[in-house]
Amino acid sequence: MMHFPESFPVSLVYLKETESTNKYLNDLCNKQCVGELTTVTTDFQTSGRGQRGNSWESEREQNLMFSFVLYPAFLKARKQFLLSQIISLAIKEELDTHVSDVSIKWPNDIVCDGKKVCGILTEMSAQIDYINYIVVGVGINVSNE
């Protein structure tokens, strides 16, 4: 069961179950104006997605699964990998405060003790060289075997 602080600094959407937090947030962004850093989290994804068409498998209520939206107007579309790098480094830095031997397997995996503990999926909506928005999905194995 998810536990949230009384206040959260950005808009937070909690879904008990969803197909995919990235899909949900992408669909929401295509329907309405969504504030930057709006975050969608869930206890379970029925069709979690990974890079290059891979799936993200997770046991119910055993992992952190969330997506958030960015509007990086300062960044040209061809440079979007910089955001992936920053996000990977930020997640690694936070995990370093809890466990040791954390490394990044570029471009989108966080590894601990030789095992993948986190996957990151970035999906961009762009027009030629302008980024409309980027949805970043993160799955962190917390209790999953």
N, C-alpha and C positions, 0 to 999 in steps of 0.2 A: 504494500500500500504506500502511495506517495504521501510525503509530508512536506508542506510548503510553509515558508515563513508568513507571518501575518501581512507583511507588505513585500512586494516584489518590484524592483526598479523599472521594469518594462511590462508591456502587456503579456499576460501569460494565459495560454489556452491549455487546459488539461483535458485529455480524453482517456477514458478508461481503456478503450481499445480503438484502434484505427488501422486502416490498410497500411499507411506509411505516414510518418510525421512530415516528411518532405513533400509527399503528394498533397497532403491536406493543406500545407502552407502555400505551396505553389498554386493550388486551386483557389485558395483564399485571395492571394495576391492578384490573380487574374480576374476576380469578381469585384474587388473593392480596394480602397486605399488602406494599406496596412502599415502601421507605424514601424519605423526601423527598430530592430532588435526584438520585435514581437516573437515570442517563443512558444512552440507547441511541444508538449510532452505527453507521454502515454505510458501505461503499464504494459501494453502488449501491442505489437504490430503483426497483422495477419500476413502482410506482404512487404516486409522491410526490404529496402533496396541498398545495394552497394555499387561500387564502381563497375563500369563496363558491363552492366546487365546482371551482375551477381546479386544474390539475395543476402539479406542480413537476418540470420536466424537468432532467436532469443527466447528464453523461457519467460513465461508470464511473471511479472513483478520481480525479476531477478537482475535487471540491468537499468542503466540510465539511457533513455532514448529521447532525444529532443532535436528540434530543428529551430533555426532562427533566420530572420531575413535581414539582409544588409542592402543599403543603397549607396554603393561606393562611386559617387559622381566624379571623384578625383582620379579614378583609375580607368584607363582604357581597357577594353575587353581583352585584348591580347596579353595583358599583364595580370589577369585574374589569378594566376598561379601564386602571386605574391600573397593574396588573401589566404589561400590554402596553407602556405608556409607559416604565416602568422598564427593561424588557428591551430595548426599542429604544434607549433612551439608553445603556445599558450596552454594547451591541454597537457603537453609533456611537463611544463613547469608546474602546473597544479598537481599532477600525479606524483611528481618528484617529492612533494611535501608529505605524501602518504606511503609511498613504497620506493624501493631502490631498483636500480638497473632498468630504468625506463629509457627507451630509445625510439627514434622515428624511422619507420621504413617508408621512405618517400614513394609516392606522394601522399598517401592517405591512411596509413596504419600507425598505431602506437603499439609498441611491443614492450613487454616486461618479462624478464627472465626467459627470453626466447619465445614467448607466446604472445599472440595478438590479443590485446586487451581493449582496443578501441579502433573503430573505423570511422572515417569522415567522408561524407558525400557532399560535394558542392555542385549545385545546378544553377546555371546562369540563364537569365532572360536578357537578350541583348539585340541591338540593332546595329549592324555593321561594326562600328568600333565603340559604341556607347552601351554601357551596362544599364539595363532597366533596374534589375535587382538580382541578388544572389541568395539562394536558400542554402543554408549549411545544415546538414544533418550529422548528428553525432550519436554513436552507439558505444557505450562503455560497459564492458563486462564487469559487473560488480560481484555477483554471486554465481554466475553461470559457470558450470563445469565445462 
